[in-house]
Amino acid sequence: MRIKSTELPREILEKVLNPDPLEGEDIIIENGAEETIGVIIQPKAYDFLLRKFEELEDENDDALDEKYDPNSPSLDDLMGD
């Protein structure tokens, strides 16, 4: 989901744009029971996480030891039109 910064309350936007270096850059949103219900992370951290997930996915893909068989059925074949 994407939202415009103008849709955020001023107090939250200020914390996103000017994080407290002692508290950290991420904002954890909790309910009354102190359970995490959402997290706002900074763009550089988000990009880092995406890169790491892609690296893990690539490693998992590379670990598959399946030989290509040009005669194997396609997904369309398996679904039967």
Phi and psi in radians as a Rosetta constraint file:
Dihedral C 1 N 2 CA 2 C 2 CIRCULARHARMONIC -2.077 0.35
Dihedral N 2 CA 2 C 2 N 3 CIRCULARHARMONIC 2.403 0.35
Dihedral C 2 N 3 CA 3 C 3 CIRCULARHARMONIC -2.290 0.35
Dihedral N 3 CA 3 C 3 N 4 CIRCULARHARMONIC 2.744 0.35
Dihedral C 3 N 4 CA 4 C 4 CIRCULARHARMONIC -1.426 0.35
Dihedral N 4 CA 4 C 4 N 5 CIRCULARHARMONIC 2.558 0.35
Dihedral C 4 N 5 CA 5 C 5 CIRCULARHARMONIC -1.056 0.35
Dihedral N 5 CA 5 C 5 N 6 CIRCULARHARMONIC -0.466 0.35
Dihedral C 5 N 6 CA 6 C 6 CIRCULARHARMONIC -1.218 0.35
Dihedral N 6 CA 6 C 6 N 7 CIRCULARHARMONIC -0.251 0.35
Dihedral C 6 N 7 CA 7 C 7 CIRCULARHARMONIC -1.497 0.35
Dihedral N 7 CA 7 C 7 N 8 CIRCULARHARMONIC -0.216 0.35
Dihedral C 7 N 8 CA 8 C 8 CIRCULARHARMONIC -1.500 0.35
Dihedral N 8 CA 8 C 8 N 9 CIRCULARHARMONIC 2.573 0.35
Dihedral C 8 N 9 CA 9 C 9 CIRCULARHARMONIC -1.068 0.35
Dihedral N 9 CA 9 C 9 N 10 CIRCULARHARMONIC 2.513 0.35
Dihedral C 9 N 10 CA 10 C 10 CIRCULARHARMONIC -0.913 0.35
Dihedral N 10 CA 10 C 10 N 11 CIRCULARHARMONIC -0.732 0.35
Dihedral C 10 N 11 CA 11 C 11 CIRCULARHARMONIC -1.081 0.35
Dihedral N 11 CA 11 C 11 N 12 CIRCULARHARMONIC -0.746 0.35
Dihedral C 11 N 12 CA 12 C 12 CIRCULARHARMONIC -1.196 0.35
Dihedral N 12 CA 12 C 12 N 13 CIRCULARHARMONIC -0.786 0.35
Dihedral C 12 N 13 CA 13 C 13 CIRCULARHARMONIC -1.025 0.35
Dihedral N 13 CA 13 C 13 N 14 CIRCULARHARMONIC -0.717 0.35
Dihedral C 13 N 14 CA 14 C 14 CIRCULARHARMONIC -1.081 0.35
Dihedral N 14 CA 14 C 14 N 15 CIRCULARHARMONIC -0.686 0.35
Dihedral C 14 N 15 CA 15 C 15 CIRCULARHARMONIC -1.225 0.35
Dihedral N 15 CA 15 C 15 N 16 CIRCULARHARMONIC -0.571 0.35
Dihedral C 15 N 16 CA 16 C 16 CIRCULARHARMONIC -1.221 0.35
Dihedral N 16 CA 16 C 16 N 17 CIRCULARHARMONIC -0.794 0.35
Dihedral C 16 N 17 CA 17 C 17 CIRCULARHARMONIC -1.312 0.35
Dihedral N 17 CA 17 C 17 N 18 CIRCULARHARMONIC -0.516 0.35
Dihedral C 17 N 18 CA 18 C 18 CIRCULARHARMONIC -2.306 0.35
Dihedral N 18 CA 18 C 18 N 19 CIRCULARHARMONIC 1.272 0.35
Dihedral C 18 N 19 CA 19 C 19 CIRCULARHARMONIC -1.147 0.35
Dihedral N 19 CA 19 C 19 N 20 CIRCULARHARMONIC 2.636 0.35
Dihedral C 19 N 20 CA 20 C 20 CIRCULARHARMONIC -1.362 0.35
Dihedral N 20 CA 20 C 20 N 21 CIRCULARHARMONIC 2.049 0.35
Dihedral C 20 N 21 CA 21 C 21 CIRCULARHARMONIC -1.068 0.35
Dihedral N 21 CA 21 C 21 N 22 CIRCULARHARMONIC -0.450 0.35
Dihedral C 21 N 22 CA 22 C 22 CIRCULARHARMONIC -1.396 0.35
Dihedral N 22 CA 22 C 22 N 23 CIRCULARHARMONIC -0.560 0.35
Dihedral C 22 N 23 CA 23 C 23 CIRCULARHARMONIC -1.508 0.35
Dihedral N 23 CA 23 C 23 N 24 CIRCULARHARMONIC -0.400 0.35
Dihedral C 23 N 24 CA 24 C 24 CIRCULARHARMONIC 1.801 0.35
Dihedral N 24 CA 24 C 24 N 25 CIRCULARHARMONIC 2.966 0.35
Dihedral C 24 N 25 CA 25 C 25 CIRCULARHARMONIC -1.542 0.35
Dihedral N 25 CA 25 C 25 N 26 CIRCULARHARMONIC -0.454 0.35
Dihedral C 25 N 26 CA 26 C 26 CIRCULARHARMONIC -1.376 0.35
Dihedral N 26 CA 26 C 26 N 27 CIRCULARHARMONIC 2.577 0.35
Dihedral C 26 N 27 CA 27 C 27 CIRCULARHARMONIC -2.017 0.35
Dihedral N 27 CA 27 C 27 N 28 CIRCULARHARMONIC 2.083 0.35
Dihedral C 27 N 28 CA 28 C 28 CIRCULARHARMONIC -1.782 0.35
Dihedral N 28 CA 28 C 28 N 29 CIRCULARHARMONIC 2.196 0.35
Dihedral C 28 N 29 CA 29 C 29 CIRCULARHARMONIC -1.773 0.35
Dihedral N 29 CA 29 C 29 N 30 CIRCULARHARMONIC 2.156 0.35
Dihedral C 29 N 30 CA 30 C 30 CIRCULARHARMONIC -2.056 0.35
Dihedral N 30 CA 30 C 30 N 31 CIRCULARHARMONIC 2.717 0.35
Dihedral C 30 N 31 CA 31 C 31 CIRCULARHARMONIC -1.583 0.35
Dihedral N 31 CA 31 C 31 N 32 CIRCULARHARMONIC -3.006 0.35
Dihedral C 31 N 32 CA 32 C 32 CIRCULARHARMONIC -1.120 0.35
Dihedral N 32 CA 32 C 32 N 33 CIRCULARHARMONIC -0.399 0.35
Dihedral C 32 N 33 CA 33 C 33 CIRCULARHARMONIC -1.587 0.35
Dihedral N 33 CA 33 C 33 N 34 CIRCULARHARMONIC 0.222 0.35
Dihedral C 33 N 34 CA 34 C 34 CIRCULARHARMONIC 1.054 0.35
Dihedral N 34 CA 34 C 34 N 35 CIRCULARHARMONIC 0.534 0.35
Dihedral C 34 N 35 CA 35 C 35 CIRCULARHARMONIC -1.647 0.35
Dihedral N 35 CA 35 C 35 N 36 CIRCULARHARMONIC 2.405 0.35
Dihedral C 35 N 36 CA 36 C 36 CIRCULARHARMONIC -1.213 0.35
Dihedral N 36 CA 36 C 36 N 37 CIRCULARHARMONIC 2.188 0.35
Dihedral C 36 N 37 CA 37 C 37 CIRCULARHARMONIC -2.033 0.35
Dihedral N 37 CA 37 C 37 N 38 CIRCULARHARMONIC -0.114 0.35
Dihedral C 37 N 38 CA 38 C 38 CIRCULARHARMONIC -3.030 0.35
Dihedral N 38 CA 38 C 38 N 39 CIRCULARHARMONIC 2.815 0.35
Dihedral C 38 N 39 CA 39 C 39 CIRCULARHARMONIC -2.505 0.35
Dihedral N 39 CA 39 C 39 N 40 CIRCULARHARMONIC 2.403 0.35
Dihedral C 39 N 40 CA 40 C 40 CIRCULARHARMONIC -1.980 0.35
Dihedral N 40 CA 40 C 40 N 41 CIRCULARHARMONIC 2.115 0.35
Dihedral C 40 N 41 CA 41 C 41 CIRCULARHARMONIC -2.017 0.35
Dihedral N 41 CA 41 C 41 N 42 CIRCULARHARMONIC 2.735 0.35
Dihedral C 41 N 42 CA 42 C 42 CIRCULARHARMONIC -1.308 0.35
Dihedral N 42 CA 42 C 42 N 43 CIRCULARHARMONIC 2.709 0.35
Dihedral C 42 N 43 CA 43 C 43 CIRCULARHARMONIC -0.971 0.35
Dihedral N 43 CA 43 C 43 N 44 CIRCULARHARMONIC -0.717 0.35
Dihedral C 43 N 44 CA 44 C 44 CIRCULARHARMONIC -1.148 0.35
Dihedral N 44 CA 44 C 44 N 45 CIRCULARHARMONIC -0.685 0.35
Dihedral C 44 N 45 CA 45 C 45 CIRCULARHARMONIC -1.167 0.35
Dihedral N 45 CA 45 C 45 N 46 CIRCULARHARMONIC -0.694 0.35
Dihedral C 45 N 46 CA 46 C 46 CIRCULARHARMONIC -1.083 0.35
Dihedral N 46 CA 46 C 46 N 47 CIRCULARHARMONIC -0.816 0.35
Dihedral C 46 N 47 CA 47 C 47 CIRCULARHARMONIC -1.060 0.35
Dihedral N 47 CA 47 C 47 N 48 CIRCULARHARMONIC -0.718 0.35
Dihedral C 47 N 48 CA 48 C 48 CIRCULARHARMONIC -1.065 0.35
Dihedral N 48 CA 48 C 48 N 49 CIRCULARHARMONIC -0.815 0.35
Dihedral C 48 N 49 CA 49 C 49 CIRCULARHARMONIC -1.088 0.35
Dihedral N 49 CA 49 C 49 N 50 CIRCULARHARMONIC -0.733 0.35
Dihedral C 49 N 50 CA 50 C 50 CIRCULARHARMONIC -1.062 0.35
Dihedral N 50 CA 50 C 50 N 51 CIRCULARHARMONIC -0.762 0.35
Dihedral C 50 N 51 CA 51 C 51 CIRCULARHARMONIC -1.058 0.35
Dihedral N 51 CA 51 C 51 N 52 CIRCULARHARMONIC -0.756 0.35
Dihedral C 51 N 52 CA 52 C 52 CIRCULARHARMONIC -1.138 0.35
Dihedral N 52 CA 52 C 52 N 53 CIRCULARHARMONIC -0.721 0.35
Dihedral C 52 N 53 CA 53 C 53 CIRCULARHARMONIC -1.101 0.35
Dihedral N 53 CA 53 C 53 N 54 CIRCULARHARMONIC -0.733 0.35
Dihedral C 53 N 54 CA 54 C 54 CIRCULARHARMONIC -1.109 0.35
Dihedral N 54 CA 54 C 54 N 55 CIRCULARHARMONIC -0.691 0.35
Dihedral C 54 N 55 CA 55 C 55 CIRCULARHARMONIC -1.086 0.35
Dihedral N 55 CA 55 C 55 N 56 CIRCULARHARMONIC -0.765 0.35
Dihedral C 55 N 56 CA 56 C 56 CIRCULARHARMONIC -1.124 0.35
Dihedral N 56 CA 56 C 56 N 57 CIRCULARHARMONIC -0.719 0.35
Dihedral C 56 N 57 CA 57 C 57 CIRCULARHARMONIC -1.108 0.35
Dihedral N 57 CA 57 C 57 N 58 CIRCULARHARMONIC -0.720 0.35
Dihedral C 57 N 58 CA 58 C 58 CIRCULARHARMONIC -1.104 0.35
Dihedral N 58 CA 58 C 58 N 59 CIRCULARHARMONIC -0.738 0.35
Dihedral C 58 N 59 CA 59 C 59 CIRCULARHARMONIC -1.073 0.35
Dihedral N 59 CA 59 C 59 N 60 CIRCULARHARMONIC -0.754 0.35
Dihedral C 59 N 60 CA 60 C 60 CIRCULARHARMONIC -1.121 0.35
Dihedral N 60 CA 60 C 60 N 61 CIRCULARHARMONIC -0.712 0.35
Dihedral C 60 N 61 CA 61 C 61 CIRCULARHARMONIC -1.116 0.35
Dihedral N 61 CA 61 C 61 N 62 CIRCULARHARMONIC -0.737 0.35
Dihedral C 61 N 62 CA 62 C 62 CIRCULARHARMONIC -1.173 0.35
Dihedral N 62 CA 62 C 62 N 63 CIRCULARHARMONIC -0.467 0.35
Dihedral C 62 N 63 CA 63 C 63 CIRCULARHARMONIC -1.302 0.35
Dihedral N 63 CA 63 C 63 N 64 CIRCULARHARMONIC -0.315 0.35
Dihedral C 63 N 64 CA 64 C 64 CIRCULARHARMONIC -1.195 0.35
Dihedral N 64 CA 64 C 64 N 65 CIRCULARHARMONIC 2.290 0.35
Dihedral C 64 N 65 CA 65 C 65 CIRCULARHARMONIC -2.002 0.35
Dihedral N 65 CA 65 C 65 N 66 CIRCULARHARMONIC 1.078 0.35
Dihedral C 65 N 66 CA 66 C 66 CIRCULARHARMONIC -1.891 0.35
Dihedral N 66 CA 66 C 66 N 67 CIRCULARHARMONIC 2.243 0.35
Dihedral C 66 N 67 CA 67 C 67 CIRCULARHARMONIC -1.415 0.35
Dihedral N 67 CA 67 C 67 N 68 CIRCULARHARMONIC 2.524 0.35
Dihedral C 67 N 68 CA 68 C 68 CIRCULARHARMONIC -1.300 0.35
Dihedral N 68 CA 68 C 68 N 69 CIRCULARHARMONIC 2.270 0.35
Dihedral C 68 N 69 CA 69 C 69 CIRCULARHARMONIC -2.134 0.35
Dihedral N 69 CA 69 C 69 N 70 CIRCULARHARMONIC 1.860 0.35
Dihedral C 69 N 70 CA 70 C 70 CIRCULARHARMONIC -1.115 0.35
Dihedral N 70 CA 70 C 70 N 71 CIRCULARHARMONIC -0.265 0.35
Dihedral C 70 N 71 CA 71 C 71 CIRCULARHARMONIC -1.632 0.35
Dihedral N 71 CA 71 C 71 N 72 CIRCULARHARMONIC -0.023 0.35
Dihedral C 71 N 72 CA 72 C 72 CIRCULARHARMONIC -1.274 0.35
Dihedral N 72 CA 72 C 72 N 73 CIRCULARHARMONIC 2.630 0.35
Dihedral C 72 N 73 CA 73 C 73 CIRCULARHARMONIC -1.194 0.35
Dihedral N 73 CA 73 C 73 N 74 CIRCULARHARMONIC 2.605 0.35
Dihedral C 73 N 74 CA 74 C 74 CIRCULARHARMONIC -1.466 0.35
Dihedral N 74 CA 74 C 74 N 75 CIRCULARHARMONIC 3.005 0.35
Dihedral C 74 N 75 CA 75 C 75 CIRCULARHARMONIC -1.080 0.35
Dihedral N 75 CA 75 C 75 N 76 CIRCULARHARMONIC -0.704 0.35
Dihedral C 75 N 76 CA 76 C 76 CIRCULARHARMONIC -1.053 0.35
Dihedral N 76 CA 76 C 76 N 77 CIRCULARHARMONIC -0.723 0.35
Dihedral C 76 N 77 CA 77 C 77 CIRCULARHARMONIC -1.057 0.35
Dihedral N 77 CA 77 C 77 N 78 CIRCULARHARMONIC -0.777 0.35
Dihedral C 77 N 78 CA 78 C 78 CIRCULARHARMONIC -1.181 0.35
Dihedral N 78 CA 78 C 78 N 79 CIRCULARHARMONIC -0.577 0.35
Dihedral C 78 N 79 CA 79 C 79 CIRCULARHARMONIC -1.389 0.35
Dihedral N 79 CA 79 C 79 N 80 CIRCULARHARMONIC -0.283 0.35
Dihedral C 79 N 80 CA 80 C 80 CIRCULARHARMONIC 1.205 0.35
Dihedral N 80 CA 80 C 80 N 81 CIRCULARHARMONIC 0.906 0.35
